[in-house]
Amino acid sequence: AGRRIGRLVSDDIRAHFNTGGQLRIRSGWLANAIRFSVFRRPSAVRINIGIPRKHPYGAVQTFGKKTKPHVIRPVRKKALRWRGGASGDPGVLSMGVAERAAFFRSARAGANAEAFAKAVQHPGSLIPPRPFLQPGVLRNREVIQGLFIEALHEALAE
């Protein structure tokens, strides 16, 4: 019963990622990271459903997080590049005068214009909590209870 419950809930969570105000799937990385495990003891069964600790993004999405203002610098290249003109700019105010002038020249070229900077100042962000694991359990509560009762009857019959 433990494996059936784990599979049922983890599949349900993946299926509902794009609905109900939950997370949107971009790469599928978070949905594919959902794991379940079953621990059996003579007197108990424990089912864990979650995201491995090596993927902290799951906890950030579940509980929310506030990030501090910080500077974003390129890692592999000499400059950052993005599309979207001024409306898509994360840090025009942190640019030098010459960089800002070049940026606005490129922004006037259109909303899809490319912009470049050596660094930008990110203002920080408030990521709201978006629990995505618990609703899968709640949606399947009656089925889970039924599977546990069924397993209990089987265990008592032995």
C-alpha positions in Angstrom: 0.0 0.0 0.0 2.9 2.4 0.8 4.3 2.3 -2.7 0.8 2.6 -4.3 0.2 5.7 -2.1 3.6 7.2 -2.9 3.1 6.7 -6.7 -0.5 8.0 -6.5 0.4 11.2 -4.7 3.6 12.0 -6.6 1.9 11.4 -10.0 -1.0 13.7 -8.9 1.4 16.5 -7.8 3.1 16.4 -11.2 -0.3 16.3 -13.0 -1.5 19.4 -11.2 1.6 21.6 -11.6 0.0 23.9 -14.2 -3.4 24.3 -12.4 -4.9 25.9 -9.4 -2.4 28.8 -9.0 0.4 26.4 -8.3 3.8 26.5 -10.1 4.1 26.8 -13.8 6.2 24.2 -15.6 9.1 25.8 -17.5 11.8 23.2 -17.6 10.0 20.4 -15.7 13.0 20.2 -13.3 11.0 20.6 -10.1 8.2 18.3 -11.1 10.7 15.6 -12.1 12.6 16.0 -8.8 9.6 14.7 -6.7 10.5 11.5 -5.0 8.8 9.2 -2.6 10.1 6.6 -0.2 8.5 4.0 2.0 9.9 2.9 5.4 8.4 -0.2 6.9 8.7 -1.3 10.5 6.9 -4.2 12.2 4.3 -1.7 13.8 4.4 1.2 11.3 4.7 2.4 7.8 6.1 5.9 6.9 5.8 7.4 3.4 7.9 10.4 2.6 7.0 12.5 -0.5 9.2 15.5 -1.3 12.1 17.1 -3.1 15.7 15.9 -2.2 17.7 18.3 -0.1 20.2 18.8 -2.8 17.5 20.7 -4.7 16.8 23.7 -2.4 14.4 25.3 -5.0 11.6 23.0 -3.8 11.8 24.4 -0.3 11.9 28.0 -1.6 8.7 27.4 -3.6 6.9 25.6 -0.8 7.8 28.1 2.0 8.6 31.3 0.2 11.8 33.4 0.6 13.0 36.9 0.7 16.2 37.6 -1.1 18.4 40.6 -0.3 19.4 43.2 -2.9 22.5 42.0 -4.7 24.7 42.6 -7.8 24.4 40.2 -10.7 27.6 39.8 -12.7 28.3 37.5 -15.7 30.0 34.2 -14.9 31.1 32.9 -18.3 31.1 36.0 -20.4 32.2 39.6 -20.1 28.7 41.1 -20.1 25.1 40.2 -19.3 22.6 40.2 -22.1 18.8 40.3 -22.1 15.9 41.1 -24.4 13.0 43.4 -23.7 14.3 47.0 -23.7 13.8 49.3 -20.7 10.8 47.3 -19.4 12.8 44.1 -19.2 15.7 45.8 -17.5 16.6 44.5 -14.0 19.1 47.3 -13.2 19.3 50.4 -15.4 19.9 52.5 -12.3 23.1 50.7 -11.4 24.7 51.3 -14.8 27.2 54.0 -15.5 26.3 57.0 -17.7 27.8 55.6 -20.9 26.2 52.1 -20.3 22.8 53.7 -19.6 23.0 55.8 -22.8 23.9 52.7 -24.8 21.1 50.8 -23.1 18.4 53.3 -24.0 19.7 53.5 -27.6 19.1 49.8 -27.8 15.8 50.0 -26.0 14.5 52.5 -28.6 15.3 49.9 -31.3 12.2 48.0 -30.1 10.7 46.0 -27.2 12.7 43.0 -28.3 16.0 44.8 -28.4 19.0 43.3 -26.8 20.5 45.1 -23.8 24.0 44.6 -22.3 25.7 45.4 -19.0 28.8 44.4 -17.1 26.7 44.2 -13.9 23.1 45.0 -12.7 21.8 45.7 -9.3 19.0 43.2 -8.4 16.6 44.9 -5.9 15.9 41.7 -4.1 12.6 39.8 -4.3 9.9 38.3 -2.2 9.0 34.9 -3.4 5.6 34.0 -2.0 4.9 30.5 -0.6 3.5 28.2 -3.3 3.0 24.8 -1.6 2.7 22.1 -4.2 3.2 18.9 -2.2 0.5 19.2 0.4 -2.4 19.7 -2.1 -1.6 16.4 -3.7 -2.0 14.6 -0.4 -5.2 16.5 0.4 -6.8 15.8 -3.0 -6.2 12.1 -2.5 -7.0 11.9 1.3 -10.0 9.5 0.9 -8.1 7.2 -1.5 -5.1 7.1 0.8 -7.3 6.3 3.8 -8.9 3.5 1.8 -5.5 2.0 0.8 -4.3 2.1 4.5 -7.5 0.4 5.7 -7.2 -2.2 2.9 -3.5 -2.9 4.0 -4.5 -3.1 7.6 -7.2 -5.7 6.8 -4.7 -7.7 4.8 -2.1 -7.5 7.7 -4.7 -8.6 10.3 -5.8 -11.5 8.0 -2.3 -13.0 7.9 
